[in-house]
Amino acid sequence: MKQSLGKIFISQQKYVIDLLKKFNMSECKLVISPMIANKKLQQNDGAAKINSKHFKSFVGSLIYLTNSRLDILFSVSIISIFIENPNKLDFAAIKRILRYL
């Protein structure tokens, strides 16, 4: 956090770097947007299910990050809909958000 006369700048750059390391994505390829345009995620799309505990950890970390990164707020809110019954496609969407960061 940087503070000057009438201004406060909050950065979570270290948090993002630590988050990428935590989920083994520090060397991932970058993307220019947090979601693919016109791609719809669905509850029952037939994709293989994944561990919801791991998925919840990802989503919780991203929700915390939305305090300073409003550019991912919409994407994270869409992903959080699938928190109870996630599948591989939902997980891929989370990984895309991390690649965007």
Secondary structure, DSSP 8 states (H G I E B T S, - for coil): -EEETTEEE---HHHHHHHHHHTT-TT----SSSS-TT----TTS---B--HHHHHHHHHHHHHHTTT-GGGHHHHHHHHTTSSS-BHHHHHHHHHHHHH-
